[in-house]
Amino acid sequence: MIKKIGIAFLLLFLAVDAFAGGFRVSLQGVRQSALGAQGAALTGDASVMFYNPAALAFVGSQWSVAAGVFGVRLTSKYQNRTTLETAETDNPLGTPLYAALSYKPVDKLALGVSVTTPFGSTVDWGNNWPGKYVINRIALKSFFIQPTIAYQFNDWFALGGGAVIAKGSVNIQREVAVAGNDASLEIDAPHAQGWGMNLGVFIKPSEKVNLGLSYRSELKMKAEDGDVKWKNVPQLVSGSLPFNAKKINAQLPLPAELLFGLTYQAAPKWMLAAEIGAVNWGTYKELVINLTNGKESYKNQSTKEFKNTVNYSLGAEYAATDKLDLRLGYKFDESPSPGRYFNPETPTVNYHAFTSGLGYKFKALKIDLMAEYLKGNEREFNNVDYDFGGDIVSSGFIFGLGLSYNFDLQ
């Protein structure tokens, strides 16, 4: 039983672990998402500041307002290789969103602020699947607020930067085997927060080429004063830690990210785009959590051993008419989690994203639509900490609607 309790502690870490691998949502602009979820070398409207703050200086209007919402339907499937037991998630529709506003008090200086949801989702495996002692359900929400400043030094060069203020919450539910009984555990952490920064360079060496380089710093999310709730705990152990714990505190580093993008106007109607990203997941070796009953505390560590990852995107935009743009894209994204420590609460696999979309201009107003098919590679895992393994695969669809309005008052 002691071993099972020790394994159970590892799952308490999921209250903040869901901010990490598998829940990075690259949906901060509908046009960018339609081009393969890239934006470091794109301009157009205020939404560019999330991808590259320097690009804000090249937005051609005094004022720019952009907002959008996505519908995300993802499904993960599990199978035990020995027993052939299967399970499938029943996830609700996710709705990431973004909003951004920029203003140029003078021609070369741009100020802006954006609100985005780069981490967040719900994974629901139900209460009776083979991994119920690992995870039943996890729901994550996050909001990033980014005030930004950018300056265009000349016709071809700009620098930009912004602070990143993060707020989030998470709820997790699972079963714990205790003395032959199934106890239920729920963790609710409504107040997680952290801060970081976003820096960028935008270069336009010719009328046909844009180059963008941006860096998003590591961000340490602190989940403090979260609630721990137990049900059906045997009376024999109910008066001792962890079963009498009421509060939880933890800290999770969100990794630094470096993006390099390029766009090329290959013909009057054709724009081609490419981007490569490097994510410093390798700093995420372990997660430490503290549980307390108000008098005593219990400290535990969970091994993660994430690896650094690289992702890349390709996209093309075709100006079918003066008002209508058509888009296609592709993105490949690696999973940072090794199989020996893989957790099905963040069912990350190597993903292939196939994207498409269109944009239509009504003078200053523009409407963007996008659709994406997300196909994951099946992967085998065998987590050595809780002796749970099998095969898992994820796939899904994403749809998006965005509006932008660029205008001058002078």
WOTA-V297515 format. One record per helix or strand of 2 or more residues. SS is the DSSP state (@ for helix, = for strand). FROM is the first residue (numbers start at 1). TO is the last residue. Records with the same first field share a line. If there is no record, write none. Layout:
SS = FROM-TO  FROM-TO
This chain:
@ = 2-12  14-17  30-34  48-51  53-58  281-283  339-341  344-346
= = 63-79  86-88  97-106  109-116  121-124  137-152  157-178  181-206  209-216  219-231  247-254  257-267  270-279  286-292  297-303  309-319  324-333  351-362  365-376  379-383  388-407
